[in-house]
Amino acid sequence: MLIDLKDMTQEDLEGLMVSWGQAPYRARQVQKWLSKGITDFEQMTDVSKDFRLHLSQNACISRLSLQKRLISQDGSEKFCFQLADGRAIESVLIPEPNHQTLCLSTQVGCAQGCRFCLTARQGFARNLTVSEIINQILEVRALVPGSNISNLVMMGMGEPLANFDNLVKALTIITAPWGLNYSHRRVTVSTAGLAPLIPRLGQSVRISLAVSLNAIDNESRHRLMPINQRYPLETLLAACRDFPLLPHRRITFTYILLKDINDSVRQARQLARLLRGLPAKINLIPFNPHPDLPFERPSPETVLTFQDILVRAHYTTMIREGRGQDISAACGQLAGDVSSLPAGSLN
C-alpha cells in the first residue's frame, strides 16, 4: 500500500526519509511542496529525478474528488467532495469583508444526535483521516484561484473532538511554519461538549475554542443535545475553565436560537449568569430553517432583545446570520449529499 504523505507531520516524514536511506532534510523539501498543493511528484522541481521516482513508487499525494459545487446568492460556496471509499463530505467557503473563512468537516456524518442539525440525521459513518481534513483546504484553494482563506473553522460535518488524534495531527500541520502556516489565532475548533477532551485539546495545540451551548439548564440541553446526558453543563463548564487560554483570549459560546424553545428573556438572563466568571464571548445564531427539522426561527425582535440582555451583562455578543441558506450551507445544514438541492449556480 502506498504511503499517504499528507497524513504525516514533519517528524513523521523525517523518520520515513531516514528509513529510506535519505537525509532528514528531504522531509522539509517534500512538506514544502505538499503545502503548496502539488498533485504530482514531477512538480517537485528541486528534488532529484531518482528520488521523485522512488516517491512515486512508494507514496502518494492524496486528493479529494469534487462531486458538486454550489454558489449561494450571498457569495458563500459549498463543496461536496467524494472520498476514496465513495462517501461524501461538505466544506463551506464564507466570504468576509477582507478575507474568507473555510468551514471544514472532521467526520463523515456525526454520532452526537443534536436535534437541530441535519448532519445528525444521517448518522455516523467514520472519522476523516488527517489528509482528508487537510485536503479540504488544498482543494478549495485550487478551485477558487485568488482566494484569501485566512480563517479556518472546524464546524462542518462531525464532532471534531470525537476524531481527536487525527484532528490534533491535522491542526499541527495546519498551524506549523513548515506546514500550511495558519495563525493559531485564526483556527477554531467547535465542540458539542466532549468535556474530558476540551482541556486536552488546549494542551495539545494552540487554537481557539468554540462550544455549542444552546440551552441554559440540563433538562433543556438533554432534549436538544444528547451529549449533555454524558457531560452535563456543570461538567462542560468546568472543562472550559480548565482550557488553557492565551492572554486576552476568550472561549466562544455558540447559542442557536430556536423559537419558543430557548429564546426567552428569562433564558437570556440565565445564560448571562451561567457563564459568569468565564472568559467568554457569545455568538447568537438564529435557527436556519429546513423542512426536515422541527424548529422555527425566532423573530428579529426576539433575537435583538436576547442580544441586548447579554450585552448589558457585559458579554461581547454577536448575531451570526446563517450564510448560504439557499444551498443548505448554513450552520447545522451540512449533510454530505447535495443531490436534492436546487441547482442554483452549479459547477
C-alpha positions, 0 to 999 in steps of 0.5 A: 500500500502506498504511503499517504504523505499528507497524513504525516507531520514533519517528524513523521516524514523525517523518520520515513526519509531516514528509513529510506536511506535519505537525509532528514532534510528531504522531509522539509523539501517534500512538506514544502511542496505538499503545502503548496498543493502539488498533485504530482511528484514531477512538480517537485522541481528541486528534488532529484529525478531518482528520488521523485521516482522512488516517491512515486513508487512508494507514496502518494499525494492524496486528493479529494474528488469534487462531486458538486459545487454550489454558489449561494446568492450571498457569495458563500460556496459549498463543496461536496467532495467524494472520498476514496471509499465513495462517501461524501463530505461538505466544506463551506467557503464564507466570504468576509469583508477582507478575507474568507473563512473555510468551514471544514468537516472532521467526520463523515456524518456525526454520532452526537444526535443534536436535534437541530442539525441535519448532519445528525440525521444521517448518522455516523459513518467514520472519522476523516483521516488527517489528509482528508481534513487537510485536503479540504483546504488544498482543494478549495484553494485550487478551485477558487484561484485568488482566494484569501482563506485566512480563517479556518473553522472546524464546524462542518460535518462531525464532532471534531473532538470525537476524531481527536488524534487525527484532528490534533495531527491535522491542526499541527500541520495546519498551524506549523511554519513548515506546514500550511502556516495558519495563525493559531489565532485564526483556527477554531475548533467547535465542540458539542461538549466532549468535556474530558477532551476540551482541556486536552485539546488546549494542551495539545495545540494552540487554537481557539475554542468554540462550544455549542451551548444552546440551552441554559439548564440540563433538562433543556440541553438533554432534549436538544443535545444528547451529549449533555446526558454524558457531560452535563453543563456543570461538567462542560463548564468546568472543562472550559475553565480548565482550557488553557487560554492565551492572554486576552483570549476568550472561549466562544459560546455558540447559542442557536436560537430556536423559537419558543424553545430557548429564546426567552428573556428569562433564558437570556438572563440565565445564560448571562449568569451561567457563564459568569466568571468565564472568559467568554464571548457569545455568538447568537445564531438564529435557527436556519430553517429546513423542512426536515427539522422541527424548529422555527426561527425566532423573530428579529425582535426576539433575537435583538432583545436576547442580544441586548440582555447579554450585552448589558451583562457585559458579554461581547455578543454577536448575531451570526446570520446563517450564510448560504441558506439557499444551498443548505450551507448554513450552520447545522445544514451540512449533510454530505449529499447535495443531490436534492438541492436546487441547482442554483449556480452549479459547477 
